Amino acid sequence: MTKKLSRLIFDKRQLLEDVPPNEAIAAWAFEVICLLFPELSHQNYNTVDEIEAAFNRLEDALTAMLNATKACSDCNNELVSKRFFEGAPELYRVLNTDVTAILEGDPAAKSEFEVIRAYPGFFALCFYRIAHLLLTLEVPLLPRILTEHAHSKTGIDIHPGAEIGEYFYVDHGTGIVIGETAVIGDYVKIYQGVTLGALSVDKSMASVKRHPTVEDNVIIYSNATILGGDTIIGCNSIIGGNVWLTESVPSDSFVYHTSEIIVEKRTIKNKV
């Protein structure tokens, strides 16, 4: 009875035997990050040519991964890899805006080195921005593997399809969820537990914008939930903690949740 199942599993394993594990795919991305930000690496490069050679090696490794995963049978994987690394200067520039946003926005941050080396928000953004660049090149599978790796390490869940502008600041970060069709402008600051999600949808809406738009210079405080593809948070707005939003708010808004907190004097009885 199990012979047929065993054959089925064996045939599938034969097809997948060259596919690298998720850890290896994530390790490639981390090598890219370490090359861009030597603060994360102990690797020494003595000349510019050695750094260029490292970029070329990582480009070849990306081609090999694309070939092994068979993610796209009709793609020119060498060309895809070449275009990815042609985008590396812009990737580096935008990531540095994120470093600046964190350093200037967090009184506890003492240096760029500390932000790059120790901040989980920056770690998650590095993986997201690499994944998003791959996705814009129509690379399937790998982008989601990369952002889920960052999610597992930091608790920050950013879908590679989200569009995020420059100077993005994730403060603390744990529990943040940013959906596939979310659009975020420049100079946005988001605290822990924030969800930019979808209202109840079904599979037929996969190609529809389901997640909110957050315009420039918005701050969203912890545990706020903002849902829906038609929901727009206007620029220069502040969204308070624990707010639940399913409708748009205009620019320069201050949205907050009211609750009653009662503080009473304790009556302490003398103990016998």
Secondary structure in CASP SS format (residue, H / E / C, confidence):
PFRMAT SS
TARGET T0000
AUTHOR 0000-0000-0000
METHOD secondary structure of the structure
MODEL  1
M C 1.00
T H 1.00
K H 1.00
K H 1.00
L H 1.00
S H 1.00
R H 1.00
L H 1.00
I H 1.00
F H 1.00
D H 1.00
K H 1.00
R H 1.00
Q H 1.00
L H 1.00
L H 1.00
E C 1.00
D C 1.00
V C 1.00
P C 1.00
P C 1.00
N H 1.00
E H 1.00
A H 1.00
I H 1.00
A H 1.00
A H 1.00
W H 1.00
A H 1.00
F H 1.00
E H 1.00
V H 1.00
I H 1.00
C H 1.00
L H 1.00
L H 1.00
F C 1.00
P H 1.00
E H 1.00
L H 1.00
S C 1.00
H C 1.00
Q C 1.00
N C 1.00
Y C 1.00
N C 1.00
T C 1.00
V H 1.00
D H 1.00
E H 1.00
I H 1.00
E H 1.00
A H 1.00
A H 1.00
F H 1.00
N H 1.00
R H 1.00
L H 1.00
E H 1.00
D H 1.00
A H 1.00
L H 1.00
T H 1.00
A H 1.00
M H 1.00
L H 1.00
N H 1.00
A H 1.00
T H 1.00
K C 1.00
A C 1.00
C C 1.00
S C 1.00
D C 1.00
C C 1.00
N C 1.00
N H 1.00
E H 1.00
L H 1.00
V H 1.00
S H 1.00
K H 1.00
R H 1.00
F H 1.00
F H 1.00
E H 1.00
G C 1.00
A H 1.00
P H 1.00
E H 1.00
L H 1.00
Y H 1.00
R H 1.00
V H 1.00
L H 1.00
N H 1.00
T H 1.00
D H 1.00
V H 1.00
T H 1.00
A H 1.00
I H 1.00
L H 1.00
E H 1.00
G H 1.00
D C 1.00
P C 1.00
A C 1.00
A C 1.00
K C 1.00
S C 1.00
E H 1.00
F H 1.00
E H 1.00
V H 1.00
I H 1.00
R H 1.00
A H 1.00
Y C 1.00
P H 1.00
G H 1.00
F H 1.00
F H 1.00
A H 1.00
L H 1.00
C H 1.00
F H 1.00
Y H 1.00
R H 1.00
I H 1.00
A H 1.00
H H 1.00
L H 1.00
L H 1.00
L H 1.00
T H 1.00
L C 1.00
E C 1.00
V C 1.00
P C 1.00
L C 1.00
L H 1.00
P H 1.00
R H 1.00
I H 1.00
L H 1.00
T H 1.00
E H 1.00
H H 1.00
A H 1.00
H H 1.00
S H 1.00
K H 1.00
T H 1.00
G C 1.00
I C 1.00
D E 1.00
I E 1.00
H C 1.00
P C 1.00
G C 1.00
A C 1.00
E E 1.00
I E 1.00
G C 1.00
E C 1.00
Y C 1.00
F C 1.00
Y E 1.00
V E 1.00
D C 1.00
H C 1.00
G C 1.00
T C 1.00
G C 1.00
I C 1.00
V E 1.00
I E 1.00
G C 1.00
E C 1.00
T C 1.00
A C 1.00
V E 1.00
I E 1.00
G C 1.00
D C 1.00
Y C 1.00
V C 1.00
K E 1.00
I E 1.00
Y C 1.00
Q C 1.00
G C 1.00
V C 1.00
T E 1.00
L E 1.00
G E 1.00
A C 1.00
L C 1.00
S C 1.00
V C 1.00
D C 1.00
K H 1.00
S H 1.00
M H 1.00
A C 1.00
S C 1.00
V C 1.00
K C 1.00
R C 1.00
H C 1.00
P C 1.00
T E 1.00
V E 1.00
E C 1.00
D C 1.00
N C 1.00
V C 1.00
I E 1.00
I E 1.00
Y C 1.00
S C 1.00
N C 1.00
A C 1.00
T E 1.00
I E 1.00
L E 1.00
G C 1.00
G C 1.00
D C 1.00
T C 1.00
I E 1.00
I E 1.00
G C 1.00
C C 1.00
N C 1.00
S C 1.00
I E 1.00
I E 1.00
G C 1.00
G C 1.00
N C 1.00
V C 1.00
W E 1.00
L E 1.00
T C 1.00
E C 1.00
S C 1.00
V E 1.00
P C 1.00
S C 1.00
D C 1.00
S C 1.00
F E 1.00
V E 1.00
Y C 1.00
H C 1.00
T C 1.00
S C 1.00
E C 1.00
I C 1.00
I C 1.00
V C 1.00
E C 1.00
K C 1.00
R C 1.00
T C 1.00
I C 1.00
K C 1.00
N C 1.00
K C 1.00
V C 1.00
END
